[in-house]
């Protein structure tokens, strides 16, 4: 029954809960406390996943689903804090990070990804099975055509996203002339808000609004 939530929360629309663990909160904890907290969060995550699955099976509302996001975020922060301590220890003792080595390599389709190295008993040049499964080269006219179309698709997606954000900023500036432009720039970092604000069509739209409001009064 520890995989299920407290019975008093069954059928509720909302469950009271606190905030997640931040990195600053976790940095002041000892290693033993972090070890215990990891299993507490793991147990909480398993319970929430079980309740989420049970609610889906019974076609019921899962109360406060943001709890699962906070637990996952807390676990990610905890893991990052542990890795920070490991890196600091290894850099102090050996001058290296202690992280598993890796590099960016292309796959057979030419798409680059980060590959983390693993320790093997057999050397690389003698490991025939590993060499057959891990081919970090590509070539051929079909692969180059695929790469060209793939990169074109990525470019078009980014271009459409920039256009959507730009149009949304223009709409907000026209509708709310006194909007906080600094907040707007933080919300849309890819858009030059000040440049759009200085456009003639934005100023003309604001002047038309002000003129209509003065005539109506």
C-alpha positions as CSV (number, residue, x, y, z in Angstrom):
1,X,0.0,0.0,0.0
2,X,3.0,2.3,0.2
3,X,2.7,2.5,-3.6
4,X,-0.6,4.4,-3.1
5,X,-1.3,7.8,-1.7
6,X,-2.9,8.4,1.7
7,X,-6.6,7.3,1.6
8,X,-7.8,10.7,2.7
9,X,-6.5,12.1,-0.6
10,X,-8.4,9.6,-2.7
11,X,-11.1,11.3,-4.7
12,X,-9.9,14.8,-3.9
13,X,-9.6,17.5,-6.5
14,X,-6.4,19.0,-5.0
15,X,-3.8,17.9,-2.6
16,X,-1.8,20.4,-0.5
17,X,1.9,20.1,-1.1
18,X,5.1,22.2,-0.7
19,X,7.7,23.4,-3.2
20,X,10.5,21.3,-4.7
21,X,14.0,21.1,-3.4
22,X,16.3,23.7,-5.0
23,X,20.0,23.4,-5.6
24,X,20.7,25.9,-2.9
25,X,18.7,23.9,-0.4
26,X,20.5,20.7,-1.3
27,X,24.0,22.2,-1.2
28,X,23.9,22.7,2.6
29,X,23.0,19.0,3.1
30,X,25.5,16.3,4.0
31,X,26.2,13.3,1.8
32,X,24.2,11.0,4.1
33,X,21.3,13.4,4.1
34,X,21.3,13.5,0.3
35,X,21.5,9.7,0.2
36,X,18.4,9.4,2.4
37,X,16.5,12.2,0.6
38,X,17.1,10.5,-2.7
39,X,15.3,7.4,-1.6
40,X,12.5,9.5,-0.1
41,X,12.0,11.2,-3.4
42,X,12.3,7.9,-5.3
43,X,9.6,6.4,-3.1
44,X,7.4,9.5,-3.6
45,X,7.9,9.4,-7.4
46,X,6.9,5.7,-7.6
47,X,3.8,6.4,-5.5
48,X,2.8,9.3,-7.7
49,X,3.3,7.3,-10.9
50,X,1.2,4.5,-9.5
51,X,-1.6,6.9,-8.6
52,X,-1.4,8.5,-12.0
53,X,-1.7,5.2,-13.7
54,X,-4.6,4.1,-11.4
55,X,-6.5,7.3,-12.1
56,X,-6.1,6.8,-15.8
57,X,-7.3,3.2,-15.6
58,X,-10.4,4.4,-13.6
59,X,-10.9,7.5,-15.8
60,X,-10.6,9.8,-12.8
61,X,-8.8,13.1,-12.3
62,X,-5.3,12.8,-10.9
63,X,-5.2,15.4,-8.0
64,X,-2.4,18.0,-8.2
65,X,-0.4,16.4,-11.0
66,X,2.3,19.1,-10.5
67,X,3.6,17.1,-7.6
68,X,5.2,14.7,-10.0
69,X,7.0,17.5,-11.8
70,X,8.3,18.9,-8.5
71,X,9.6,15.5,-7.4
72,X,11.4,15.0,-10.8
73,X,12.9,18.4,-10.6
74,X,14.1,17.8,-7.0
75,X,15.7,14.5,-8.1
76,X,17.5,16.2,-11.0
77,X,18.7,19.0,-8.7
78,X,19.9,16.4,-6.1
79,X,21.8,14.5,-8.8
80,X,23.4,17.7,-10.1
81,X,24.6,18.6,-6.6
82,X,26.1,15.2,-6.1
83,X,27.9,15.5,-9.4
84,X,29.2,19.0,-8.4
85,X,30.7,17.5,-5.3
86,X,32.2,14.6,-7.2
87,X,33.8,16.9,-9.8
88,X,35.2,19.1,-7.0
89,X,36.7,16.1,-5.2
90,X,38.3,14.6,-8.4
91,X,39.6,18.0,-9.6
92,X,41.3,18.5,-6.2
93,X,42.7,15.0,-6.0
94,X,43.6,14.2,-9.6
95,X,43.1,17.4,-11.6
96,X,40.4,15.8,-13.7
97,X,36.6,16.1,-13.4
98,X,36.0,12.4,-12.8
99,X,33.2,12.4,-15.3
100,X,32.8,9.7,-17.8
101,X,34.6,10.9,-21.0
102,X,32.7,11.5,-24.2
103,X,32.7,13.3,-27.5
104,X,30.3,14.6,-30.2
105,X,30.2,12.1,-33.1
106,X,27.9,11.6,-36.1
107,X,25.8,8.5,-36.6
108,X,25.2,6.6,-39.8
109,X,22.7,9.3,-40.9
110,X,25.1,12.2,-40.2
111,X,23.2,13.5,-37.2
112,X,25.6,14.5,-34.4
113,X,25.1,13.3,-30.8
114,X,27.1,13.2,-27.6
115,X,28.5,9.7,-27.0
116,X,29.6,8.7,-23.5
117,X,32.5,6.2,-23.4
118,X,32.1,2.9,-21.6
119,X,34.8,0.7,-20.1
120,X,35.3,-2.6,-21.9
121,X,37.6,-5.6,-21.2
122,X,38.4,-6.0,-24.9
123,X,40.4,-3.2,-26.6
124,X,38.6,-1.1,-29.3
125,X,40.6,-2.4,-32.2
126,X,39.9,-6.1,-31.2
127,X,36.2,-5.6,-30.2
128,X,34.5,-6.7,-33.4
129,X,30.9,-6.6,-32.1
130,X,31.4,-3.1,-30.7
131,X,32.8,-1.8,-34.0
132,X,29.9,-3.3,-35.9
133,X,27.3,-1.6,-33.6
134,X,29.1,1.7,-33.3
135,X,29.9,3.3,-36.7
136,X,30.6,7.0,-36.3
137,X,30.9,7.6,-40.1
138,X,28.5,8.4,-42.8
139,X,28.5,8.9,-46.6
140,X,26.6,8.4,-49.8
141,X,24.4,10.5,-51.9
142,X,21.2,9.4,-50.1
143,X,22.6,10.4,-46.7
144,X,23.7,13.8,-48.0
145,X,20.3,14.4,-49.4
146,X,18.7,13.4,-46.1
147,X,21.0,15.8,-44.3
148,X,20.1,18.6,-46.6
149,X,16.4,18.1,-46.2
150,X,16.7,17.6,-42.5
151,X,18.7,20.8,-42.0
152,X,16.2,22.6,-44.2
153,X,13.4,21.4,-42.0
154,X,15.1,22.5,-38.8
155,X,15.8,25.9,-40.3
156,X,12.1,26.3,-41.4
157,X,10.9,25.3,-37.9
158,X,13.2,27.9,-36.3
159,X,12.2,30.5,-38.8
160,X,8.5,29.9,-38.2
161,X,9.0,30.0,-34.5
162,X,10.8,33.4,-34.7
163,X,8.0,34.7,-37.0
164,X,5.3,33.6,-34.5
165,X,7.1,35.2,-31.6
166,X,7.7,38.4,-33.5
167,X,4.0,38.6,-34.6
168,X,2.9,38.0,-31.0
169,X,5.1,40.7,-29.7
170,X,3.8,43.1,-32.4
171,X,0.3,42.2,-31.4
172,X,1.0,42.8,-27.7
173,X,2.6,46.2,-28.4
174,X,-0.3,47.3,-30.5
175,X,-2.9,46.2,-28.0
176,X,-1.1,47.3,-24.8
177,X,1.1,50.4,-25.6
178,X,2.2,50.8,-22.0
179,X,3.3,47.2,-21.6
180,X,6.6,46.6,-19.7
181,X,9.0,46.1,-22.6
182,X,11.8,44.6,-20.3
183,X,9.4,41.8,-19.2
184,X,8.4,41.3,-22.8
185,X,12.0,41.0,-23.8
186,X,12.6,38.4,-21.1
187,X,9.5,36.5,-22.3
188,X,10.7,36.6,-25.9
189,X,14.5,36.6,-25.9
190,X,14.7,36.0,-29.7
191,X,12.8,39.1,-30.5
192,X,14.3,42.7,-30.5
193,X,11.4,44.3,-28.6
194,X,12.9,47.8,-28.7
195,X,13.4,47.7,-32.5
196,X,9.8,46.6,-33.0
197,X,8.6,49.3,-30.7
198,X,10.2,52.0,-32.8
199,X,8.5,50.8,-36.0
200,X,6.3,53.4,-37.7
201,X,3.3,51.1,-37.8
202,X,3.4,50.5,-34.1
203,X,3.6,54.2,-33.3
204,X,0.9,55.0,-35.9
205,X,-1.4,52.5,-34.3
206,X,-0.8,54.0,-30.9
207,X,-1.4,57.6,-32.2
208,X,-4.6,56.5,-33.9
209,X,-5.8,55.0,-30.6
210,X,-4.9,58.1,-28.7
211,X,-6.6,60.3,-31.2
212,X,-9.8,58.3,-31.2
213,X,-9.9,58.3,-27.4
214,X,-9.5,62.1,-27.3
215,X,-12.2,62.7,-29.9
216,X,-14.6,60.5,-28.0
217,X,-14.0,62.4,-24.8
